[in-house]
Amino acid sequence: MPHSLVLNASYEPLCVVPQRRAVVLVLNQKAVTLEGTGASLHAAGARGVGWEVPAPSVVKLTRYVRVPMRRGVPLTRRAIFARDGGRCVYCDAPATSVDHVFPRSRGGQHAWENVVSSCRRCNHVKADRLLGDLGWRMKRPPVQPNGSAWRILSSGRTDQRWLPYLRGYGADVDLLPFEASGPSGLFVSEDLPDGVTVAAEPPVAAVASVAQVVKPGIRPAISPLAA
């Protein structure tokens, strides 16, 4: 199932959740939709009446939640690819692996400042040699990313519609390889920040019970379908 970006009430990026969970947040008036996908989710209601719910791409919480201080961005393959724009730092070809600039066999550390994305060819040619030995240069030195946008970007991919909401939160998003059609296959945490809860529901292939959480008299951006 597609996913949605969740923003704090201050517009700070918080996390990514399954699209179905974002719909429940909106229906419970805990969030408002800022960007839609153009598609709709269908739900079966009582007495044979169904509901059509616009599928959200970006939602914003209606109240501010405090986010506990977090440690640095985890050093993962996906996060490295995101930081380096999905390109080899040596030749700018599409990245397929990671490389230690100062080889680990020579005492190099497995740290943000020493790990970069690389293509298979450059990784093979470089092996355990130093850049000076090969006469190679990197376009920019590797650094540890920081900022709330990296709660989203450390997955390595994201939805193009999220771009305007990630600017200014610690990442050079113009370098990142965005998916044009949505975050299929995106690895995310489905945990919302403390203070934001939604009643757990059993996983289903479609939004089969969304209509049940709609309170009487509340019909935000929902239209009934013919039975």
Buried (B, 14 or more C-beta within 10 A) or exposed (E): BBBBBBBBBEEBBBBBBBBBBBBBBBBBEBBBBBBBBEEBBBBBBEEEEEBEBBBBBBBBBEEEBEBEEEEEBEBBEBBBBBBBBBBBBBEEEEBBBBBBBBBEEEEBEEEBEBBBBBBEEBBEBBEEEEEEEEEBEEEEEBEEBEBBBBBBBBBBBBBEBBEEBBEEBBBEBEEBBBBEEBBEEBEBEEEBBEEBEBEEBEEEEEBBBBBEBBEEEEEEEBEEBEE
